[in-house]
């Protein structure tokens, strides 16, 4: 136990580390304040804005165009049968 007290004395008095003697509530408040500031500065919701709505709208338009294209490429079997019968 004496070693712990000696170490604390070295930190506080010789190196002037008085930060270790602060109230835990004040330290908690300071950490939370700094965290909230960093969180607010890096919040992607405000940086991106409504870009995801525009992106999903564009994706839906592309999907609709691709579905239309896919439908247009379907081959009618009856037409093929008829054409083959004409060739025979």
LOGU-655127 format. One record per atom (N, C-alpha, C, O): atom name; x, y, z. Coordinates in pm, whole numbers, plus 32768, in hexadecimal, padded with zeros to 4 digits. Example, Ala and Ser with C-alpha at 12.3 -4.5 7.8 and 13.67 -1.06 7.14 Angstrom:
LOGU-655127
['N', [8527, 7DC7, 830C]]
['CA', [84CE, 7E3E, 830C]]
['C', [8528, 7EB6, 830C]]
['O', [8590, 7EB4, 834E]]
['N', [8505, 7F1F, 82C4]]
['CA', [8557, 7F96, 82CA]]
['C', [850A, 8003, 8313]]
['O', [853D, 8072, 8324]]
end
This chain:
LOGU-655127
['N', [8052, 7F89, 8000]]
['CA', [8000, 8000, 8000]]
['C', [8056, 807D, 8000]]
['O', [8031, 80E4, 7FC8]]
['N', [80C8, 8074, 803E]]
['CA', [8122, 80E6, 8045]]
['C', [8156, 810B, 7FBB]]
['O', [8167, 8181, 7F9C]]
['N', [8170, 80A6, 7F68]]
['CA', [81A2, 80C1, 7EE0]]
['C', [813D, 8112, 7E90]]
['O', [8161, 816A, 7E43]]
['N', [80BD, 80F2, 7EA3]]
['CA', [8054, 8139, 7E5C]]
['C', [8052, 81CD, 7E85]]
['O', [8047, 8225, 7E30]]
['N', [805E, 81E6, 7F05]]
['CA', [805F, 8271, 7F36]]
['C', [80DB, 82BB, 7F05]]
['O', [80D3, 8330, 7EE0]]
['N', [814C, 8276, 7F04]]
['CA', [81C7, 82B4, 7ED3]]
['C', [81BA, 82D7, 7E3E]]
['O', [81E4, 8342, 7E13]]
['N', [8182, 827C, 7DF1]]
['CA', [8170, 8294, 7D62]]
['C', [8114, 830B, 7D4A]]
['O', [812F, 8360, 7CF4]]
['N', [80A7, 8311, 7D97]]
['CA', [804A, 8382, 7D8C]]
['C', [808F, 8404, 7DB1]]
['O', [8077, 846B, 7D72]]
['N', [80E2, 8401, 7E17]]
['CA', [812B, 8479, 7E3F]]
['C', [8189, 84A8, 7DD0]]
['O', [8196, 851F, 7DB8]]
['N', [81C9, 844A, 7D8E]]
['CA', [8223, 846D, 7D20]]
['C', [81D3, 84AE, 7CB0]]
['O', [81FD, 8514, 7C79]]
['N', [815F, 8474, 7C8D]]
['CA', [810F, 84A9, 7C20]]
['C', [80D9, 8534, 7C3F]]
['O', [80DF, 858F, 7BEB]]
['N', [80A6, 8544, 7CB8]]
['CA', [8064, 85C1, 7CDB]]
['C', [80C8, 8630, 7CF9]]
['O', [80BA, 869F, 7CC4]]
['N', [8128, 8616, 7D49]]
['CA', [817E, 8681, 7D7A]]
['C', [81FA, 8697, 7D24]]
['O', [821E, 8709, 7D07]]
['N', [823A, 862F, 7CFC]]
['CA', [82B6, 8640, 7CB0]]
['C', [829A, 8663, 7C1E]]
['O', [82E1, 86B3, 7BE3]]
['N', [8234, 8626, 7BE5]]
['CA', [8218, 863D, 7B57]]
['C', [81A0, 8699, 7B41]]
['O', [817F, 86BA, 7ACF]]
['N', [8161, 86C2, 7BAB]]
['CA', [80F0, 871E, 7BA6]]
['C', [807A, 86E6, 7B54]]
['O', [803A, 872F, 7B08]]
['N', [805E, 8664, 7B64]]
['CA', [7FEC, 8624, 7B22]]
['C', [7F72, 862F, 7B7C]]
['O', [7F46, 85CC, 7BB7]]
['N', [7F3C, 86A5, 7B85]]
['CA', [7EC8, 86B8, 7BDB]]
['C', [7E47, 8689, 7B97]]
['O', [7DDE, 8685, 7BD7]]
['N', [7E4E, 8665, 7B17]]
['CA', [7DD8, 8633, 7AD1]]
['C', [7DA1, 85B4, 7B13]]
['O', [7D29, 8599, 7B0D]]
['N', [7DFA, 8568, 7B53]]
['CA', [7DCF, 84EC, 7B93]]
['C', [7D7E, 8505, 7C12]]
['O', [7D3F, 84A9, 7C45]]
['N', [7D7F, 857F, 7C44]]
['CA', [7D36, 859E, 7CBF]]
['C', [7CAF, 85E0, 7CA4]]
['O', [7C6C, 860A, 7D02]]
['N', [7C87, 85E8, 7C26]]
['CA', [7C08, 8628, 7C04]]
['C', [7B92, 85D3, 7C2E]]
['O', [7B9E, 855A, 7C41]]
['N', [7B20, 8614, 7C3D]]
['CA', [7AA4, 85D1, 7C60]]
['C', [7A75, 857B, 7BEB]]
['O', [7A79, 85A7, 7B78]]
['N', [7A4A, 8501, 7C07]]
['CA', [7A20, 84A4, 7B9D]]
['C', [79A7, 84DA, 7B4F]]
['O', [799C, 84C2, 7AD7]]
['N', [794E, 8520, 7B91]]
['CA', [78D9, 8558, 7B4D]]
['C', [7903, 85C1, 7AE7]]
['O', [78CC, 85C7, 7A79]]
['N', [7963, 8613, 7B0A]]
['CA', [7994, 867A, 7AAE]]
['C', [79DB, 863A, 7A36]]
['O', [79CB, 8667, 79C5]]
['N', [7A27, 85D3, 7A50]]
['CA', [7A6B, 858C, 79E4]]
['C', [7A05, 854B, 7988]]
['O', [7A13, 8552, 790E]]
['N', [799F, 850B, 79C0]]
['CA', [7935, 84CC, 7972]]
['C', [78EE, 8534, 791A]]
['O', [78D4, 851B, 78A4]]
['N', [78CE, 85A6, 7953]]
['CA', [788B, 8611, 790A]]
['C', [78E3, 8642, 7896]]
['O', [78B2, 8657, 7827]]
['N', [7963, 8655, 78B1]]
['CA', [79BF, 8684, 7849]]
['C', [79CC, 861F, 77D7]]
['O', [79CB, 8645, 7762]]
['N', [79D6, 859F, 77F9]]
['CA', [79E0, 8537, 7792]]
['C', [7960, 8533, 773F]]
['O', [7966, 852C, 76C4]]
['N', [78ED, 8538, 7781]]
['CA', [786E, 8534, 7738]]
['C', [785E, 85AE, 76DD]]
['O', [782C, 85A2, 766E]]
['N', [7888, 8622, 770D]]
['CA', [787F, 869C, 76BC]]
['C', [78D7, 8691, 763F]]
['O', [78AB, 86B1, 75D1]]
['N', [7951, 8662, 7652]]
['CA', [79AC, 8652, 75E0]]
['C', [7976, 85E9, 757F]]
['O', [797D, 85FB, 7505]]
['N', [7941, 857C, 75B5]]
['CA', [7909, 8512, 7560]]
['C', [7893, 8546, 750F]]
['O', [7888, 852A, 7498]]
['N', [783A, 8591, 754F]]
['CA', [77C5, 85C6, 7509]]
['C', [77EF, 8627, 749A]]
['O', [77B1, 862A, 7430]]
['N', [7859, 8675, 74B2]]
['CA', [7889, 86D1, 744B]]
['C', [78C1, 8685, 73D4]]
['O', [78A3, 86A6, 7361]]
['N', [7912, 861F, 73EE]]
['CA', [7949, 85CE, 7382]]
['C', [78D9, 8587, 7337]]
['O', [78DA, 857E, 72BC]]
['N', [7879, 8554, 7381]]
['CA', [7808, 850E, 7343]]
['C', [77B7, 856C, 72E9]]
['O', [778E, 8547, 727C]]
['N', [77A1, 85E6, 7318]]
['CA', [7755, 8647, 72C9]]
['C', [77A4, 8672, 724D]]
['O', [776A, 8686, 71E2]]
['N', [7827, 8680, 725B]]
['CA', [787A, 86AA, 71E9]]
['C', [7884, 863F, 717D]]
['O', [7897, 865F, 7108]]
['N', [7876, 85C1, 71A3]]
['CA', [7888, 8554, 7143]]
['C', [7807, 850C, 7123]]
['O', [780A, 849C, 70EE]]
['N', [7796, 8548, 7142]]
['CA', [7714, 8508, 712A]]
['C', [76F7, 8508, 7094]]
['O', [76E4, 8572, 7058]]
['N', [76F3, 8492, 705A]]
['CA', [76E2, 8485, 6FC9]]
['C', [7656, 84AB, 6F9B]]
['O', [7642, 84C7, 6F25]]
['N', [75F5, 84AC, 6FF4]]
['CA', [756D, 84CF, 6FCA]]
['C', [7567, 855D, 6F95]]
['O', [751C, 8579, 6F38]]
['N', [75B4, 85B7, 6FD0]]
['CA', [75B0, 8642, 6FA5]]
['C', [760C, 865A, 6F2E]]
['O', [75F4, 86B5, 6EDF]]
['N', [7673, 860A, 6F21]]
['CA', [76CF, 8619, 6EB0]]
['C', [768C, 85E4, 6E31]]
['O', [7695, 8623, 6DC7]]
['N', [764B, 8571, 6E3B]]
['CA', [760D, 8531, 6DC8]]
['C', [758A, 8574, 6DA4]]
['O', [7569, 8580, 6D2E]]
['N', [753F, 859E, 6E06]]
['CA', [74BE, 85DE, 6DEC]]
['C', [745A, 857A, 6DB4]]
['O', [744A, 850D, 6DEB]]
['N', [7417, 859E, 6D47]]
['CA', [73B3, 8544, 6D0E]]
['C', [73EA, 84FC, 6C94]]
['O', [739D, 84D1, 6C3E]]
['N', [746B, 84EE, 6C8A]]
['CA', [74A9, 84AD, 6C17]]
['C', [747C, 841C, 6C0A]]
['O', [7474, 83E9, 6B9A]]
['N', [7460, 83D8, 6C79]]
['CA', [7436, 834C, 6C70]]
['C', [73AE, 8342, 6C2B]]
['O', [7395, 82DF, 6BE5]]
['N', [7358, 83A4, 6C3D]]
['CA', [72D6, 83A4, 6BF9]]
['C', [72EB, 83B0, 6B62]]
['O', [72AC, 8368, 6B14]]
['N', [7343, 840B, 6B3A]]
['CA', [7361, 841B, 6AAD]]
['C', [73A1, 839D, 6A73]]
['O', [7383, 8374, 6A04]]
['N', [73FA, 8361, 6AC0]]
['CA', [743E, 82E7, 6A93]]
['C', [73D9, 8275, 6A7F]]
['O', [73DA, 8233, 6A17]]
['N', [7383, 825E, 6AE3]]
['CA', [7322, 81F1, 6AD7]]
['C', [72BD, 820D, 6A68]]
['O', [728D, 81AF, 6A28]]
['N', [729C, 8289, 6A51]]
['CA', [7244, 82AB, 69E3]]
['C', [7285, 8288, 695E]]
['O', [7245, 8250, 6906]]
['N', [7304, 82A9, 6950]]
['CA', [734D, 8287, 68D5]]
['C', [7359, 81F1, 68C4]]
['O', [734D, 81BE, 6854]]
['N', [7371, 81A9, 6930]]
['CA', [737A, 8117, 6929]]
['C', [72F4, 80DC, 68FD]]
['O', [72F1, 8081, 68AA]]
['N', [7287, 8110, 6932]]
['CA', [7203, 80DE, 6909]]
['C', [71E9, 80F8, 6875]]
['O', [71B1, 80A4, 6830]]
['N', [7212, 816D, 6843]]
['CA', [7202, 818B, 67B5]]
['C', [7252, 812B, 675F]]
['O', [7221, 80FB, 66F8]]
['N', [72CE, 810F, 6788]]
['CA', [7321, 80B1, 673D]]
['C', [72E2, 8026, 673F]]
['O', [72E1, 7FE1, 66D9]]
['N', [72AF, 7FFD, 67B2]]
['CA', [726E, 7F7A, 67BB]]
['C', [71F6, 7F72, 675E]]
['O', [71E2, 7F0C, 671B]]
['N', [71A7, 7FDA, 6758]]
['CA', [7132, 7FDB, 6700]]
['C', [715D, 7FD1, 666E]]
['O', [7121, 7F86, 6620]]
['N', [71C5, 801C, 6647]]
['CA', [71F6, 8016, 65BE]]
['C', [722C, 7F8B, 659D]]
['O', [7215, 7F57, 652F]]
['N', [7272, 7F4E, 65FB]]
['CA', [72A7, 7EC8, 65E4]]
['C', [7237, 7E61, 65DA]]
['O', [7240, 7E04, 658A]]
['N', [71CE, 7E71, 6629]]
['CA', [715C, 7E15, 6620]]
['C', [7117, 7E24, 6599]]
['O', [70EE, 7DC1, 655D]]
['N', [7109, 7EA0, 656A]]
['CA', [70CD, 7EB6, 64E6]]
['C', [7122, 7E76, 6479]]
['O', [70EF, 7E35, 641E]]
['N', [71A5, 7E89, 6484]]
['CA', [7200, 7E4C, 6423]]
['C', [71F5, 7DB4, 6427]]
['O', [71F0, 7D72, 63BF]]
['N', [71F3, 7D7D, 649E]]
['CA', [71E9, 7CEC, 64AF]]
['C', [7168, 7CB8, 6470]]
['O', [7168, 7C4F, 6430]]
['N', [70FC, 7CFF, 6483]]
['CA', [707C, 7CD6, 6449]]
['C', [7082, 7CDC, 63B0]]
['O', [7048, 7C88, 636B]]
['N', [70C9, 7D3F, 637B]]
['CA', [70D0, 7D4D, 62E9]]
['C', [7127, 7CE2, 62AA]]
['O', [711C, 7CCA, 6231]]
['N', [717C, 7CA1, 62F5]]
['CA', [71D4, 7C3A, 62BD]]
['C', [7197, 7BAF, 62C4]]
['O', [71D3, 7B50, 6291]]
['N', [7123, 7B9F, 6301]]
['CA', [70E3, 7B1C, 6306]]
['C', [70B5, 7AF6, 627A]]
['O', [707E, 7B47, 6230]]
['N', [70CD, 7A7B, 6259]]
['CA', [70AE, 7A4B, 61D2]]
['C', [7029, 7A00, 61D4]]
['O', [700F, 79AD, 622B]]
['N', [6FD8, 7A1E, 6174]]
['CA', [6F56, 79DB, 6169]]
['C', [6F68, 7956, 6121]]
['O', [6F8E, 7951, 60AC]]
['N', [6F4E, 78EB, 6168]]
['CA', [6F61, 7865, 6130]]
['C', [6F05, 784B, 60B9]]
['O', [6F2C, 7808, 6059]]
['N', [6E8F, 787E, 60BE]]
['CA', [6E2F, 7866, 6053]]
['C', [6E60, 78A1, 5FCF]]
['O', [6E4E, 7866, 5F64]]
['N', [6E9E, 7917, 5FD7]]
['CA', [6ED5, 7955, 5F5F]]
['C', [6F43, 78FD, 5F25]]
['O', [6F4A, 78EA, 5EAC]]
['N', [6F98, 78C9, 5F7B]]
['CA', [7005, 7872, 5F4D]]
['C', [6FCD, 77F3, 5F0C]]
['O', [6FFC, 77CA, 5EA2]]
['N', [6F69, 77B7, 5F4B]]
['CA', [6F2C, 773E, 5F13]]
['C', [6EEF, 775C, 5E8A]]
['O', [6F00, 770F, 5E2B]]
['N', [6EAB, 77C9, 5E7F]]
['CA', [6E6B, 77EF, 5E01]]
['C', [6ED3, 7806, 5D94]]
['O', [6EC4, 77D8, 5D23]]
['N', [6F41, 784E, 5DB9]]
['CA', [6FAB, 786A, 5D57]]
['C', [6FEE, 77E8, 5D2A]]
['O', [700F, 77D8, 5CB4]]
['N', [7003, 778C, 5D88]]
['CA', [7043, 770D, 5D65]]
['C', [6FE7, 76BA, 5D0A]]
['O', [7017, 7677, 5CAF]]
['N', [6F67, 76BE, 5D22]]
['CA', [6F0A, 7671, 5CD0]]
['C', [6F05, 76AA, 5C42]]
['O', [6EF0, 7660, 5BE1]]
['N', [6F19, 772C, 5C36]]
['CA', [6F1A, 7768, 5BB0]]
['C', [6F96, 773D, 5B63]]
['O', [6F92, 7730, 5AE8]]
['N', [7001, 7729, 5BAB]]
['CA', [7080, 7704, 5B69]]
['C', [707D, 7671, 5B3B]]
['O', [70C7, 764D, 5ADF]]
['N', [702D, 7620, 5B76]]
['CA', [702C, 7590, 5B55]]
['C', [6FD8, 7575, 5ADD]]
['O', [6FCC, 7502, 5AB3]]
end
